[in-house]
């Protein structure tokens, strides 16, 4: 699997609790997932250390992480075997 980051937007930190951003719909449309009849796009939002050339200090990218499926005989880690 290719681990290339897919940037889909950017933003600006407005305060310690508020980030304003924009997302490019054309870049996320191939990453829409469905769950219980609803459509979602998983994203990562990162605060940059420095401003970019447009004065943005927030980066938005597609979250492509997929957990490995559990093996059928694998026991959950929170249960004891006895």
Residue, then its C-alpha position, 0 to 999 in steps of 0.5 A: x500500500x502506498x503511504x503518500x499523503x493526500x492533502x485535501x485542504x488547509x486552514x488557520x488556527x483562530x484560537x486555542x480551541x478553534x480552527x477554521x479550514x477549507x476542504x477541496x471536494x474534488x480531492x476527497x470524493x474518491x475517499x468517501x466511506x459508508x457506515x450505517x447508511x451515512x457517508x464519511x471522509x476520515x481526515x487528519x488535521x495537523x497544526x504546522x509549526x510555521x506558516x506556509x506561503x499563504x499564511x496557513x498554519x493548519x494542514x488537512x489530509x485524508x486519513x487512509x489508516x485501515x486496521x488489520x482485520x482480526x484473525x478468527x482465533x485471536x482473543x480480545x486483549x481485554x479478556x483473560x483466558x481461564 
